[in-house]
């Protein structure tokens, strides 16, 4: 019986994986934020259109343009999810969506 022995050498590398320079990382992350902001703006515009449809339908059926109890639900929802700044964000969204 013949036995074949293979030897493998293990080497430890002193070089680390290339990490991007801080400027490159910041630029990449800012690009991600810019893309998210564009999506958020598009979503807010969609929300404004939907809100306008709801308000118009409510007015045409004899109701009021603004439904205050619904707005309170939205404020509470954002506040529960994001804290006090979330409530402020919801207030801003509601102002944007109330129309003229």
Long-range contacts (C-beta under 8 A, 24 or more apart in sequence): 44-93, 44-96, 47-93, 47-96, 47-97, 48-96, 48-97, 51-97, 51-98, 51-99, 52-97, 52-99, 55-98, 55-99, 65-98, 65-99, 66-98
